[in-house]
């Protein structure tokens, strides 16, 4: 008995199924076209209903060397380009400072011109500023290597004019506020240094006053001795005669190495005059105090001004973008078209399966 080979039948059945499948797709082509078109139409409506989102950018560089020199001109500060730049960037990215810019420039009225009620103002403002991002710019191949990389700040929103204006207000105000804070700190240091100079001058004056008083006390004692001994005029000539072994009208015995007293050398007249000069404070010039007074004059004459000083250099101002970054309408429609076409074919397969089951049931 010969055994039949079932394999050809399988191939034949598969071939028949493929033909039937292709025929069923052809028979339901209008369904496929209609369903795909419907899904595509929904995608188009959806893409058109999504509000556009724009992205604005601004970029800047670190402050120039002239600004750093001016801030350190009185030698009470030691700021660098990096420290100034860091404070500026920290201020730009501060949520509190962004809120300050929002309030001071009345962006609420610009974003809500119809003055609609807002349930949560903080959340509304946060949604507006949350998209602010900072990134380090990339140096292009054709740029000279010595140029530093810029820092870029971007912001997304539905109104291109408002977001670009906000970025400009944010960076410009942060620049001026950063410099004003530095100038405030400098003024505080100047005030502290002036107080210190005043204190040092008082201490030096007290020191020299004590020194003069001690000098007067010493000379007063010598004057009393000169008057008591009747030494009216100086005895410098007599001292010279004594050294030449000549006789003098006044002789005094001193121990070895003991200096001659002032009353003996100068006499009461010279001592009296010297005391008068000391009491009249003729020693006005004190080198240490004079040095402090020069520094004091420089500090008091220093004028704090933000003119010509900046915490950054604008590389590019923010301008309203011409085209939105999202939604990507073409991409949405294309994906919907492909997905609708695939889904329509899948539905045709399902309908064929149910049709075959119905045919088997009827048979």
C-alpha positions as CSV (number, residue, x, y, z in Angstrom):
1,X,0.0,0.0,0.0
2,X,1.4,3.3,-0.9
3,X,1.5,6.2,1.6
4,X,0.4,9.6,0.5
5,X,2.7,12.6,1.1
6,X,0.8,15.4,2.9
7,X,3.5,18.1,2.4
8,X,2.3,19.3,-1.0
9,X,-1.1,19.7,0.5
10,X,0.3,22.0,3.2
11,X,2.0,24.2,0.5
12,X,-1.2,24.2,-1.4
13,X,-3.2,25.3,1.6
14,X,-0.7,28.0,2.5
15,X,-0.7,29.2,-1.1
16,X,-4.5,29.3,-1.0
17,X,-4.5,31.2,2.3
18,X,-2.1,33.9,0.9
19,X,-4.2,34.3,-2.1
20,X,-7.3,34.6,0.0
21,X,-5.5,37.1,2.3
22,X,-4.5,39.3,-0.6
23,X,-8.0,39.0,-2.0
24,X,-9.6,40.0,1.3
25,X,-7.3,43.0,1.5
26,X,-8.2,44.0,-2.0
27,X,-11.9,43.5,-1.2
28,X,-11.6,45.7,1.9
29,X,-9.3,48.4,0.4
30,X,-11.9,51.1,0.9
31,X,-12.1,50.2,4.5
32,X,-8.3,50.4,4.8
33,X,-8.2,53.7,3.0
34,X,-11.1,55.1,5.0
35,X,-9.8,54.0,8.4
36,X,-6.3,55.2,7.6
37,X,-7.7,58.5,6.4
38,X,-9.9,58.8,9.5
39,X,-6.9,58.3,11.8
40,X,-4.8,60.7,9.8
41,X,-7.5,63.3,9.9
42,X,-7.8,62.9,13.7
43,X,-4.0,63.4,13.9
44,X,-4.2,66.5,11.8
45,X,-6.9,67.9,14.0
46,X,-5.0,67.0,17.1
47,X,-1.7,68.5,15.8
48,X,-3.5,71.7,14.9
49,X,-5.1,72.0,18.3
50,X,-1.9,71.7,20.3
51,X,-0.6,75.2,21.1
52,X,2.9,75.9,19.7
53,X,5.9,76.0,22.0
54,X,8.8,78.4,21.1
55,X,12.3,78.4,22.5
56,X,14.3,81.6,23.0
57,X,18.1,81.8,23.7
58,X,20.6,84.3,25.0
59,X,24.3,83.9,25.6
60,X,27.1,85.7,27.3
61,X,30.8,85.6,28.2
62,X,32.7,86.3,31.5
63,X,33.3,89.9,32.5
64,X,36.2,91.8,30.9
65,X,39.5,92.5,32.6
66,X,38.7,96.2,33.0
67,X,35.7,95.4,35.2
68,X,37.8,93.3,37.5
69,X,40.5,95.9,37.8
70,X,37.9,98.6,38.7
71,X,36.3,96.5,41.4
72,X,39.8,95.8,42.9
73,X,41.0,99.4,42.5
74,X,41.1,100.2,46.2
75,X,42.8,97.0,47.2
76,X,40.2,96.0,49.7
77,X,38.8,93.3,47.5
78,X,40.4,90.5,45.5
79,X,37.7,89.6,43.0
80,X,38.4,87.6,39.9
81,X,36.6,87.2,36.6
82,X,35.5,83.7,37.7
83,X,34.1,84.8,41.1
84,X,32.1,87.7,39.5
85,X,30.8,85.5,36.7
86,X,29.8,82.7,39.1
87,X,27.7,85.1,41.2
88,X,26.0,86.4,38.1
89,X,25.1,82.9,36.8
90,X,23.9,81.9,40.3
91,X,21.6,84.9,40.4
92,X,20.2,84.3,36.9
93,X,19.3,80.7,37.9
94,X,17.9,81.7,41.2
95,X,14.1,81.0,41.5
96,X,13.7,84.0,43.8
97,X,15.5,86.3,41.4
98,X,13.4,85.0,38.5
99,X,10.2,85.7,40.5
100,X,11.6,89.2,41.2
101,X,12.0,89.9,37.4
102,X,8.5,88.5,36.8
103,X,6.9,90.8,39.4
104,X,8.9,94.0,38.7
105,X,8.3,93.9,35.0
106,X,4.6,93.0,35.3
107,X,4.7,89.8,33.3
108,X,1.5,88.6,34.9
109,X,-0.5,91.2,33.0
110,X,1.4,90.3,29.8
111,X,0.6,86.6,30.1
112,X,-2.9,87.2,31.3
113,X,-4.1,90.2,29.4
114,X,-7.8,89.4,30.0
115,X,-7.1,89.3,33.8
116,X,-8.6,85.8,34.2
117,X,-8.7,84.5,37.8
118,X,-5.7,82.3,38.7
119,X,-6.1,79.7,41.4
120,X,-2.5,79.3,42.3
121,X,-0.2,82.3,41.3
122,X,3.0,80.6,42.5
123,X,2.3,77.5,40.4
124,X,1.4,79.8,37.4
125,X,4.8,81.6,37.7
126,X,6.7,78.4,38.3
127,X,5.2,76.8,35.2
128,X,6.4,79.9,33.2
129,X,10.0,79.8,34.6
130,X,10.6,76.1,34.9
131,X,11.7,75.7,31.4
132,X,14.8,78.0,31.9
133,X,17.9,76.0,31.3
134,X,21.6,76.8,31.2
135,X,24.3,75.1,29.1
136,X,27.9,75.6,28.1
137,X,28.3,76.7,24.5
138,X,30.4,74.6,22.1
139,X,33.4,76.2,20.3
140,X,33.0,75.9,16.6
141,X,35.8,74.4,14.5
142,X,36.4,77.7,12.6
143,X,36.6,79.7,15.8
144,X,40.0,80.7,17.2
145,X,41.0,78.6,20.2
146,X,41.8,81.6,22.4
147,X,38.1,82.6,22.5
148,X,36.4,81.3,25.6
149,X,33.2,79.3,25.4
150,X,30.0,81.2,26.0
151,X,27.2,80.3,28.4
152,X,23.7,80.0,26.9
153,X,20.4,80.3,28.7
154,X,17.2,79.1,27.0
155,X,13.5,79.3,27.8
156,X,10.4,77.7,26.3
157,X,6.9,79.2,26.1
158,X,3.9,79.8,24.0
159,X,4.6,83.5,23.3
160,X,8.0,84.1,21.6
161,X,8.0,87.8,22.3
162,X,7.4,87.4,26.0
163,X,9.9,84.7,26.6
164,X,12.7,86.5,24.7
165,X,11.9,89.7,26.6
166,X,12.0,87.9,29.9
167,X,15.4,86.4,29.1
168,X,16.8,89.8,28.3
169,X,15.3,91.4,31.4
170,X,16.7,88.5,33.5
171,X,20.3,88.7,32.3
172,X,20.5,92.5,32.2
173,X,19.0,93.0,35.6
174,X,21.2,90.2,37.0
175,X,24.2,91.9,35.6
176,X,23.4,95.3,37.2
177,X,22.4,93.7,40.5
178,X,25.5,91.6,40.7
179,X,27.7,94.7,40.2
180,X,25.6,96.8,42.7
181,X,26.1,94.0,45.3
182,X,29.8,94.1,44.7
183,X,29.8,97.9,45.1
184,X,27.8,97.6,48.3
185,X,30.3,95.2,49.7
186,X,33.2,97.5,48.7
187,X,31.4,100.5,50.4
188,X,31.0,98.4,53.6
189,X,34.7,97.5,53.5
190,X,35.6,101.2,53.0
191,X,33.4,102.2,56.0
192,X,35.1,99.5,58.1
193,X,38.5,100.5,57.0
194,X,37.8,104.2,57.8
195,X,36.7,103.2,61.3
196,X,39.8,101.2,61.7
197,X,42.0,104.1,60.5
198,X,40.2,106.5,62.9
199,X,40.8,104.0,65.8
200,X,44.5,103.7,64.8
201,X,44.9,107.4,64.6
202,X,43.4,107.9,68.1
203,X,45.7,105.2,69.5
204,X,48.7,106.8,67.9
205,X,47.7,110.3,69.1
206,X,47.2,109.0,72.6
207,X,50.6,107.3,72.4
208,X,52.3,110.5,71.3
209,X,50.4,112.5,73.9
210,X,51.7,110.3,76.6
211,X,55.1,110.5,75.1
212,X,55.0,114.3,75.1
213,X,53.6,114.5,78.6
214,X,56.4,112.3,79.9
215,X,58.9,114.5,78.0
216,X,57.4,117.6,79.6
217,X,57.5,115.9,83.0
218,X,61.2,115.1,82.5
219,X,62.1,118.6,81.3
220,X,60.1,120.2,84.2
221,X,62.2,118.2,86.6
222,X,65.4,119.4,84.9
223,X,64.1,123.0,84.9
224,X,63.5,122.8,88.6
225,X,67.0,121.5,89.1
226,X,68.5,124.3,86.9
227,X,66.6,127.0,88.7
228,X,67.5,125.5,92.1
229,X,71.2,125.4,91.1
230,X,71.1,128.8,89.4
231,X,72.0,127.4,85.9
232,X,70.3,130.0,83.7
233,X,72.2,129.6,80.4
234,X,73.6,126.5,78.7
235,X,76.9,125.2,79.7
236,X,78.0,123.7,76.4
237,X,81.0,126.1,76.2
238,X,82.0,125.3,79.8
239,X,81.8,121.6,78.9
240,X,84.2,122.2,76.1
241,X,86.5,124.1,78.4
242,X,86.4,121.3,80.8
243,X,87.4,118.9,78.1
244,X,90.4,121.1,77.4
245,X,91.3,121.0,81.1
246,X,90.5,124.7,81.6
247,X,88.9,126.1,84.8
248,X,85.1,126.7,84.7
249,X,82.8,128.5,86.9
250,X,80.6,125.4,87.4
251,X,81.9,122.0,88.1
252,X,79.9,118.8,88.7
253,X,81.1,115.3,89.7
254,X,79.5,112.4,87.8
255,X,80.0,108.7,88.0
256,X,81.7,107.2,85.0
257,X,79.6,106.6,81.9
258,X,76.7,108.7,83.4
259,X,75.4,111.3,80.9
260,X,75.2,115.0,81.8
261,X,71.7,116.2,82.9
262,X,69.8,118.5,80.6
263,X,69.7,121.3,83.2
264,X,73.5,121.4,83.1
265,X,73.7,121.5,79.3
266,X,70.8,123.8,78.4
267,X,70.1,125.9,81.5
268,X,66.7,127.1,82.7
269,X,66.0,129.4,79.7
270,X,66.3,126.7,77.0
271,X,64.4,124.2,79.1
272,X,61.6,126.7,79.6
273,X,61.4,127.3,75.9
274,X,61.4,123.6,75.1
275,X,58.6,123.0,77.5
276,X,56.6,125.8,76.0
277,X,57.0,124.3,72.5
278,X,55.9,120.9,73.7
279,X,52.8,122.4,75.4
280,X,52.0,124.2,72.2
281,X,52.1,120.8,70.5
282,X,54.6,121.8,67.8
283,X,55.1,118.1,67.0
284,X,52.1,117.9,64.7
285,X,53.7,115.7,62.1
286,X,53.7,112.0,63.1
287,X,54.8,109.7,60.2
288,X,52.4,106.9,61.1
289,X,49.4,109.2,61.4
290,X,50.4,111.0,58.2
291,X,50.4,107.6,56.3
292,X,47.0,106.8,57.7
293,X,45.6,110.2,56.7
294,X,46.8,109.7,53.1
295,X,44.9,106.4,53.0
296,X,41.9,108.0,54.6
297,X,41.8,110.7,51.9
298,X,42.0,108.1,49.1
299,X,39.2,106.1,50.6
300,X,36.9,109.1,51.1
301,X,37.5,110.4,47.6
302,X,36.8,107.0,46.0
303,X,33.6,107.3,44.0
304,X,31.5,104.1,43.7
305,X,30.0,103.9,40.2
306,X,28.8,100.9,38.1
307,X,29.6,102.8,34.8
308,X,31.9,100.6,32.7
309,X,31.7,97.7,35.1
310,X,29.8,94.4,34.2
311,X,29.5,90.9,35.5
312,X,29.3,89.5,32.0
313,X,29.6,90.3,28.4
314,X,26.5,89.8,26.2
315,X,27.4,87.4,23.4
316,X,23.9,87.5,21.8
317,X,20.7,89.1,23.0
318,X,17.5,87.0,22.9
319,X,15.2,87.6,19.9
320,X,11.7,86.2,19.4
321,X,12.0,82.8,17.5
322,X,10.2,82.6,14.2
323,X,9.2,78.9,14.3
324,X,8.1,76.7,17.2
325,X,10.1,73.7,18.4
326,X,6.9,71.7,19.0
327,X,4.5,70.2,18.3
328,X,6.2,68.5,15.3
329,X,3.0,68.4,13.2
330,X,4.4,66.6,10.2
331,X,5.8,63.8,12.4
332,X,2.5,63.4,14.3
333,X,0.6,63.1,11.0
334,X,3.1,60.7,9.5
335,X,3.1,58.5,12.6
336,X,-0.7,58.5,12.7
337,X,-0.9,57.6,9.0
338,X,1.5,54.6,9.4
339,X,-0.2,53.5,12.6
340,X,-3.7,53.8,11.0
341,X,-2.6,51.9,7.9
342,X,-1.1,49.0,10.0
343,X,-4.1,49.0,12.3
344,X,-6.6,48.8,9.4
345,X,-4.8,45.8,8.0
346,X,-4.8,44.1,11.4
347,X,-8.6,44.8,11.6
348,X,-9.1,43.2,8.2
349,X,-7.3,40.1,9.4
350,X,-9.5,39.9,12.5
351,X,-12.7,40.3,10.3
352,X,-11.5,37.5,8.0
353,X,-11.0,35.2,11.0
354,X,-14.5,35.9,12.2
355,X,-15.9,35.5,8.7
356,X,-14.3,32.0,8.4
357,X,-15.7,30.9,11.7
358,X,-19.1,32.1,10.6
359,X,-18.8,30.2,7.3
360,X,-17.8,27.0,9.1
361,X,-20.8,27.3,11.5
362,X,-23.2,27.7,8.6
363,X,-21.7,24.8,6.7
